[in-house]
Amino acid sequence: MVKLACSEEVPEPVDMGGSGFSVAFDPLDGSSIVDTNFAVGTIIGIWPGDKLSGITGREQVCAHCYVCFLCAQVNLALGQAQVRTRVGT
């Protein structure tokens, strides 16, 4: 299902052997700041096709953002539909 994937830690696209989508993701400093009680989370962008350069955010088929601090918040966009969930205080 995923052809290419990359992240801040591995910026060069890695061939995942699938087809159909390319994914870029970034952990929001979770591993380095979890002991200091700062917010942690992940941002994910999914595009159709087999490239991660020369594309724009408007071409995404899905965007996801998860943030956890005193409460957990999830934002998901699929085309024109948007879902937002919050758990905690």
N, C-alpha and C positions, 0 to 999 in steps of 0.2 A: 504494500500500500504506500510506503514512503520510499521515494527514490533518493532524495538528498536530505541531509540534516546538518546543521551547524549551530554553534553556540558561541558565546563570548570566549569560553575556554578553548574551543576548537573552531576558529573562524573559517577555516577552509572547509567547504562542503565535503561531507563524507558520503560515499555511495552506499546506501543501505540495502540495495538489491531489489527493491520493489519498484512500483511504477504508480503514477497517478498524482502524487503530491510531493511537495518539498516543505520542510519544516525548519524554522529557526526558533531557538529558545534561549532564555537567559535566566538563570537562578538569580534572585535579587539578594545577593550577598548572604544567603542563608548560612553557609558553612562557616564563614569567618566572623559573623556577629551574633550567632544564636546565644552565646554565653552572656552577652551584654544586654539581652532583652530588647533588642531593636526589632523592627518588623522584618519578616522574611517572606519570600514568595517566589513566584515564577511567572514569566511572560512567555507566551507561545504564539507564533504566527504560522499559519498554514496556507500555502499557495498551490494552485493547480499546476501541474507540469513538472518539468525536470530542471528548473534553474532557480537560483537564489540571488542572481545579480541582474540589474537592469529592470527590476520590478518595483511596484509601488505598494503601499499599504492598501490602497483601494482595490487592488487585485486579489487580496486575501479572500479565501473562502471561509476562514474561521480565525478568530483572534481570541485569546484567553489570557486572563490575568488573575492570579491568585495572590492575595496578601493576607498574612496572618500576623497579628500583634495582640492587642487586648481582645480582639474579636477576629474572626475569619471572614474575609470577603472574597467572593468569586464573581468575576465579570466575564461573560461569554457573548460573543457576537457571531452570528451565523447569517451572513447576508444582511438583510434589513432587520432581522429579529435580534433582540438583545435580551439577555437574562442577567439579573443581578441578585445575588443572594448574600445575606449577611447573617452570621451566627455568632452569638456572644453579646457582650455588653456594648 
